[in-house]
Amino acid sequence: MQIGIIGAGNIGGNLTRRLTALGHDVSVANSRGPHTLTALAEETGAMPVTVEEAPRGAEIVVITIPLKAVPDLPSGLLDEAADGVAVIDTGNYYPRERDGRIAAIEDDGLTESRWTERQIGHPVVKAFNGTYAQDILDRPLPPGDPDRVALPVAGDDEPAKREVRDLIDALGFDTVDAGGIDDSWRQQPDTPVYGLRGGTEAVTKALAEASPERTPGFSG
C-alpha cells in the first residue's frame, strides 16, 4: 500500500521502519522539512516529503504529531489522498506537559480524536496512542502466540477501521475493537488500557474498566 506518515518522532519513525520493511511505499514528513529526514530515508527507503505531499495518493495516512499542532496542518490536507483513505490518529492530549488547555475537550466533552477529526475534516481511526514506540520494533509476534500484545482501535468508519486492524495484524499485534470515536475516551491517557502490554482479554477488560472522568493530571 501507499502510506503517508505525518510526524517522524518515536512512533512515526518506528512505523516508518516497520512499514517499509513490510514492503509498503511510505512517504514521511515532519514540520521541519524533508531535508531533516535524510537519515531515516537512507535507513528505511521511505520517501522524505513535505507535510502537504505526504497524503498524496495514500491509502492510509498516519497523523502522529502533538495535539496542539493539529490545527496548523494545511487546509485540504487529504484532498489528494486515495478514495476511502483511512486516517490513523495516534495523538494524546497532554494539557499540562505540552498542549495547553483545549476548551472543546475540557468543557464540551469531546474525545481527543473527535476533536482531531473536526480539525482535519475527515474521520480518523484512533490507534497506537497508548503504545510504547520501542514495542513497535521489539514486540511483534505471529498470530496465535500467547504473548502477542493487543492494541485498542476505535473509529466510526468500519471499512477504515478494518483496514487499520489488518495493518496492525501484519505489524505483529492483535487488536480489540474499542468502539466508535465517541468511545475512544476508554483509551486516552491515564486509563487502564493506556500503556498496557496485554493480550486481547486483558485489553478488553481494561477498556471496560475505564472511567470517562478526566483525571486531574490530564486536565488543563
N, C-alpha and C positions, 0 to 999 in steps of 0.2 A: 504494500500500500504506500501511497504518498502521505507522509505525515509532517505537519508543521509544528514546531515546538517554539513557543514564545517564553523565554526565560531560560537562562543557561546556568542557574545556580546548582545546588546539590541535587535536587530532584530532576530538573531539566537536563542537567549534564549526564546523570546516570541513565535516564530514559533514552537519551541520545545514544549512549554507549550500547545499551541492550537492544534497542530497536534497530539500529544499523547492523548489529551482529546477527539479528534475525532476518536480515535481508531487505528491510524496508527502506524506502527512499525518503530520507529525513532531511528537512531544512530546519535550521535552528537560528534563532535570533535573540538578541538581548537589547537593552536600552542603550548600550554604549557603541553599538555598531559592529558590522561583520569583521572588521579588522582586529577586534579583540577576541575573536573566536577561532583564530588560525590554529592554535594548538589542538583544540577539541576537534576541529575539522580534519587535521592531519592524523589524529589518533583514530578517528571513527569512520572517516569518509563522508560524514554529513556535509551538507552544503551550508556555509555561513551566509546569511541573508539579512536584510533589514526586517523590522517588525512588519512592515506593510507587505513584504514579499512572502513571509513565512506561510500564510494560509493559501496562497495561490495554487489551485488545483488539488489541495489537500483533502483527503477523505476523513482524516482525523486531525484535529488541532488541539494541542495541549497548551493551556494557559497556566503558567506556573511562575507567577510574579507576586510581589507584595500586594495585598488587597488595596492599599492606598494608591497604587499605581494603575489600577484597572481603569479608572475614569480617564486616564491620559492615553489609553490605547487609541489608535487612529479611528476616526469615524468610517463606517463601512468596511471595517477590518475583514469581515468574512464574505464580502460581496463576490470575490473571485475564487472562493473555495468550491470544492466539488458539490454537486447537488446532494442534499441529505448529509452534509458534513456533521460528524459527531465532535462536539467540543468538550474536552475534559478540563474541569476546573479543579486544581489541586490546592486552592487557596484557603487560608485561615485568617480570621480576624484577631489581631493582637493589638487592642487599643492602647494598652499601656506601654508596650515594648516598642511599637513600630508605627501603627496605622493611624493613631489618633481616634477620636470619637466619631463614629458614623451614626447619625441620628436615625436613619431608616432601619438600621439593625437594632439599635438600642431602644428606640422609642416606638417604632412601628412594628417591631417584632419580625422583620424579615430574616429568613435564614441567610447566612453569608453567601451561599451560592445563588439564592433568588435575587439578592442584591446585585451580584455579578452579572446574572442574566440581564437584568434591566440596564446595566451599564453598556453591555455589548450588543443588546438587541437580538439575542439568539439563545435558545435553550442550551443548558450545559448538563454534563454528567459529572457528579462530584465523585472523585476517586483520588487515591494516593495522598489525601490531605493529612492522614494520620500515620503515614508510612515513613519509617526511617530511611533516609536516602541510601545509606550503605546497604540496606537489606535488598534493594533492587538489584544490586550486584551479587550479594553474598548468599541470599536465601532462596533463590529459585529451586523448585523441586518438581519432579514429574507428577502428573495426575495420579491420585491414589496413594501417594506417600503419606503415611500417618503424621509426619511432621510438617506437611505443607501448610504454609501460612495463608490465611484468607483475608481479603480486603473487602470492606463495605463499599457498595456502589449505589448511589442514589441518582434518580433522574426521572423526568416526566416523559421523555421521548423514548418509548420502548425499543424501537429498532436501533437507535443510537446507543442505548444502554446495553443492549445485547452485543453490539459491535465492540463496545469498550470491554465488556466482560470477556468476550472471546480473546481480545488482545491481551488482557491481563492473564488469562489462562495460558496463552502462548508464552508469556514472560515467566511463567513458572509459579503462579499463585492461584489459589481458589478465590471465588468471590461469593458474597452474600448480597442479595437484593435488599437494600436498605430503604426502599420505598421511593416516593417522589421527592422533588426538591424541597417541598414544604416539610418533609420528614427528615431532611438532612441535618437538622439540629442534633440528631442522635449520634452523629459522627464528628461534630465540631470539637474544638479544643476543650479539654477538661471533662470529657465524657468517658465512660468506661471503655469504649472501644478505641479511643484515641491513643495511638501508640501501642496498641495491643498486638502482641505476636502470638496469635492463636489460630486454631483451625475454624472450620465453619460453625461448629457447635458453640465454641467459645465466643465467636464474633456475634452470632445470632443472640446469644444470651446477653452479651454486653449491650447490644442495640436495644434490647427490650428493657434493660435496667436504666437507661438514660433518662435524665430529667430535662425538661425544656427550660428550666430556670438557669439563666446565665450566672455563673459563679462570680464573686467579686473580683477575683484575679483576672477575669476576662471581660470586665466591664469598664467602660470609659468614664 
